Amino acid sequence: MWDDDNYKVKRYRCILKSLYLAVSCFTLLYFFVFTESYSDERGFGRPNQPSESGLLTELLPGADDQSFELIKEALVMPVSEKQNQLEEKGKSSLKQGEKRRLLPCGIPVGIYLETKGVLVTEVTHVTGSDGKQKIPCDGLIEAGDYILQADRKKVTSKEEFRDMVRSSRGSSMKLTVEHNGRQKMVTIKPVLADSQEYIAGLWIRDNMHGIGTLTWLDEKGSFAALGHCISDIDTGGLMEIDHGQLYHAEIYSLVKGSESQPGSLAGAIDYRMKSCVGTVTDNTEQGIFGSGNKRIQNLVLERLNSYYKTASFSALWEQAALETAAADEIRDGKAQMLSCFSGEYRLYDLEIRKIAGSEAGYENINLEITVTDSSLLKQTGGILQGMSGSPIIQNGKIIGAVTHVLVNNQTKGYGIFIENMLAH
């Protein structure tokens, strides 16, 4: 289910908090991909519309020219110029083939991100009090832009921006807007709508939340998840974030896929502060990255101890941490996917074929994956949405992470090289 309006979000949270106090249960959040909360500046909710760009059609290599639709849990789009610069800077700090020792996790986690300023998802018309239709921001602001300031005051939430527009009483407003990684100044004039409120004709969003998989944890407590970026479902662009958090999550059911729709994990995210296990600092094409706190060690210890039976995180690290593999070490053939979606440590058999990112057209598509594990196929039918980020292991080394699933054949998908994640 999707929460489209902040008022509804607050009302639902209040209800869920009361339920928690009464029965000590987690806040239940149904999700399909990544959920969003967004509204127009009038404060009315808007149904979440499916996006055609949510389905990526690729030719599956060796499939006799049969086209398969490829869906990613967060949409793939070219990153902004600024993001490219950041990624190139990060890549220069890691030599090609450089190896590290990491703790593979495969643990479902709740992810909450807040945008930088507010994200414009659509520019639309306004029916004025005079009955005429107008587009106040036409040619000034586009879908995918970020509104950072209004009249030199920092914009931190959609409610704040909506209040600024209302209080303008129709006077011109100077906005600082980020467009394709570059800032510009625009002047808009809100319109008195037939609802007798001043609005700017913008649909906006300020956060995104959902469930994904924790890929790895390093010796300093830094983490990576997903193996791909989180993109806005309406604009298709990489979501530029101000900050975010990682939370404890529980998977309570599996939704099996159909011939035209991938399955998904359904679960509960515990948004209490004591269940926050880390801070998200970067959203990139290679995944989301950040720093964990002490609770992330407890979470990993709890999940992996179903197999390792260790007394402490340091003991777990000594037993379970693995060396990463360079791309030239990866071989076509047998590998395993680590996933704790069942609540316990499990390795599932895969067949992989190493491919070049340029061959598939995306830098986070480096491995072609086929699920061969009979128990996973029986339980899930293949790769589910929410498994993105599950580490892939071959010959005792971490070689990558799952990133994609094919819509009409959920036994197949794609993954990213671990060295590409490390070079984010």
N, C-alpha and C positions, 0 to 999 in steps of 0.2 A: 504494500500500500504506500501511497505517496502523500506526504504532507506538503501542500502547495502554498499555504498562507501562514504567515508567522503567527497570526492570531490563533489559528487552528493548532499550530505546533504547540504554543504555550498552553492552550486548553487541554490538548491531549497529554502533554507532559504533567500537567497538574493532576489529571485523572489517574495517570499511570503511577505518579508518586504516591497518591493515596492508596492505590492498590498494593504498591510495594510495602507501605507501612502496615497494611492490614495482613498481607499474606507472605511478605518477605520474598517477592519474586522479582526477577529481572524485568526491565522495561523491554516489552516485546516490539520488535521492529521487523515487519515483513519487507523484504527487499527483492529486487530482481537484478538490477545492475548496481549502480550507485544512486542513492536517492537524493533528491534535491528539495530545497525549500525556496520558493520564489513567488513573487507577486508583482503587480504593477504598483505605481506610486499611490494609487487610490487605496491599496490595502486589500483588494479582492483577490481571492485565490484563482488560479487558472489550471485547468486540467493539463496533465503532462502529456504532450503530444509526441507520438513516435516520430523518430527522425529517419529519413531515408539514408542519411549518412551513417546511421548506426550499423548498417550491414555493408561489409566490405567484400566485394566479389573478387576472388583470386582463382587462378587456374592451378589446381592441385597437380604438382609435378607427377608425371607418370600415370595420369588418370584418363588416358585416351581422350584428351581434349574436352572432358566433361567439366563444366564450371561448377564450383562449390561456393556457397556464400560463407564468408568468414566473418564472424562476429568477435569483437574484443569487448571485455567487460567495461572498459572506458575507451571512448572513440579515439582513433589515431588521426591526427592532423599534423601538418608541418608546424614546428615550433616557431615562436616569434624570433626576430633577429636577436633580441636580448637573450632569450633562452639559449640560442645557438652559441652566443658568445660565452655564456656561463658554462655550457657543456664542453666547448673547446678548451676553456681554461682548466676544467676538471680533468679532461683527458690528458693534458700535458703533464699532469702531476703523477701519472701512472705509466710506466713503461710497458710496451706491448709484451704480453706474455708473463708479466710479473705475477707472482703467486702470493696468496695469503692463506692464513688458516682461519676458518670461519666455523661457526656452529650452525648447521642446517636445522631449520625449525619446522616449516610446513604447518604452522599453527594459525587457525582462523582468528582474526582480530577485527574489532570495530574501528572504523576510520572516520574521523570528523575533520573537515577542512573548512577554513574561512577564506573567502576571496580577498584579494587586495582591493580595497574600496568596495564598490558594488559592480557586478558584471551585468552588462546590458545584453539580454537574450533576444529582444525584439524591439524594433521601433514601429509604433503603430499610430493610427489616427485617433483623434479625440472628437467626440460630438459636443460642440460648445453649447453654452446656454442659449445661444441664438439659433440652435438647430443645425448649424453648418459644421461640416467635418473639416478638421484641420490636423496637420502633422507638425507639432511644434519643433521637433528635433530633426526634421527631414533635411538630409544633406549635411548635418552637423555631427551626428552621432550614428554609429552603426552597431549592429549586433556583433558581439565579441569585444566591444570596447569596455574599458574599466573607468568608472567615474571615481576619481581620487579626492577631489576637493570641490566644494560649492561655495562661491564667494570667499575663497581663501580659507575655508574651514574644512578640516579633514573629514571625509565621509567614511564611517566605520560600519554602517549597517543600512539595510534597506529601509528600516523604520525611520532612521535618522534622516536619510535623504528624502523620504516621503514627507516628513514633517517640514523640512526646509522648503520643499516645493509649495506645500500648502501655505506656509507662512509668508511666502513671497508676495501673495496677493496680486499676482500677475506682473510684478516688476521683473525686469531682466535679471538673469542669474548668470554669473561667470563660472564656468565649470572647467576644472582641469581633468582632461581625459587622456587615457593611454590608449593609443591605437597602433596595433602591430608593433608593440614594444617602444613606441615613441610618444612622448607627451605633447599635448597641444591644448590651447585655450579656445573654448567656444562660448558663445553667448546665446542663451535660450530664453524664451519668454513663455512661461506656463500659461495655459488656457483655462478659463473658467468653464468647467464641464457642465453638462445638464444635471449632474449630481450636486451642483453648487459647490464643488471643490476644485481647487486649482491643481492641475496635473500636467505632466510633461509628455505623456504618451510613450512611456517606456516600460517594458517588462524587465524586471531586475531580479538578481539573485545574489545572496551573500554567503551561502554555505552549501556544502555537499556532504553526505554521509552514507555509509554502507559497510559491507563486510568484504574483506579480502584476506589474503594469506601472507603471513610473515615469512620471508624467505630465509634470512640469516641474521645472526647477531655476531659482532666481532668482540675481541677481547676488551675493548674500551666501552662497550655498551651501545655502540652505534648499530643501527638496523637498516635493512632494506626490505621492501615488500612489493608485490604485484608484478614487477618486471616490465611494466608499461606505465604510461602516464594516466592520470585521471583527467578526462576531458569533459567539457560541458556538453550535455546531451542535446541541447538546442543549437548551439553555435558550432559544435564539433571541434573547437579549439582547445589547446592545452590550457587547463585552468591555472591561472596565476594565483598563488596563495599568499596570504599574509602569515598564517600559521595554522597548525592543526594538532590533533591529538590522536593517540592510539589507545584503544580501550579493550578491556577483557570482553570476550564474546563467547557464546555457547551456541552450537549448532543443534537444533532440536528436530529437524526433519530434512529430507532430501526430496526435491521436486525433479522427477525424471523428465528428460527431454522428449520431444516428439520428432517427427520427420522434418519439421520446419522450425522448431524452436528448441534451443539448448535447455537443459535442466539447470537447476540452481540450488544452492544451499539456502536453507531458511533458518534463521537464528535470532538470538537475542543479544543486544548490545547493552552492557551495563554502563550508563553514563555517569555514575557516581565518581567523585574525584578519587576515591580510594581504589577505583578500578582503572584509572588512567595509568598506562604502563609506559608511555613515552610521548615525545614531542616530534611532530612532523615538521621538517624544515625545508625540504625540497620536493617538488613534483616535476619529474623529468620523463623523457621518452623511455628511459631505462628503468623506471619505477619510482616509488616514493622512498625518501630517506629521512633519517632523523636520529635522535638520541633516546635511548631507553632509560628508565629510572630503576630503582631497586626492585620494583614490582615486576618488571619484565623478566628478570632472572627467576623470580618465583613462578611466573607463568610458564616459562620454558621448562623449568625443573619439574613442575607438576605434570606437564604434558609428556615430556620425553622420558620421565621416570617409569612410565608404564612398561618401558623396555629396559632402561639402563639400571634402575634400582640404586641410584647413588644417594649419598647423604647430604651433599651440598652442591652448589652450582659449580664451584671450582673443580670438584671431582667429576661432575658431568662434563665440564669443558675438556678435561684431560682425556676422557673416554670417547666423547662424541664429536669433538671438533675435527674437521677434515680440511685437507689442503685443496685449494682450487686448481682447476685444470686450465691450461691455455687452450685456445681454440685448436691448435694443431695437434693436441693430444687426444682430442675427441674422435671416437671411431663410430662408424655406422654399426648398428646392431643393438644388443641388449643394454638396457639401463633401467633405472628405477626412479620412481617419483615418491618423495616423502610427503605424507599428508596425515595430519592429525584431526581431520574433519569429524571422525568418529569419536573423538575425545582421547584416543590412544595413538601412540606411535605406530605407524604402518608404512611399509615399503611396498609399492605396487609396480609390477613389471611393465616395461615399455619397450618398444622398438623405436630407434631413432635413426634419422638420416641427417647428417650435417649438411647445411646449405648456406650459401652466402646471403647476407642481408640484402645486397643489391639484386639478387636473383628474385627474391620475393617482393622487393619494392619497399621494405620497411627495415629500419635499423635494428628493431627488436624481434625480428623473425630470422633466427639463425639455425633452428633445429626443427625438423619435421617429426612429429610424435604420433605413434600409434599405440593405444592402450591394448596390451595383450593379457593383462592379469584377469583371470576368470572371476575372482571374487569381487573385484572392482566393477567389472562389466555387469555382473549379476546385481550388484547393489545400486549402481548409479547409471549404468548404460554407457559410461565413458567419462569424459571430462565435464565437470559442472562449472557454471559461472560461480565464482567465489573461490575456486581453486587456483586462480591466477596468482602466481608467486610461489607455488609449490616447488621446492628445490628438486633438481634432477641430478642423480648420482650415478657415476659410471666408474668402475674399477677403483672404488674407494675414494673417489674425488668428486667435488661439486663441479659440475660442468655447466649448469644453467638453471633456468626456472621456466615453468609453464606460463605462457602469456595469452594464447588464443585457443578457441575451439571452433571446429567447423559446424555450421548450423545444421546441415543435412547429413552429417556423419559425426556424431559426438565421440566416436572412438578415436578420432584424429584431431590433431591440433598443431600448435607451433610453440617454440620456446626461444629464449634469448640466451646467448653465451654468458657465463658468469663473468668473464673478463670485461664484457661490455657493461654489465651492471657496475662493476668495480671502477670503471673509467667514466662514470657519469659526471 
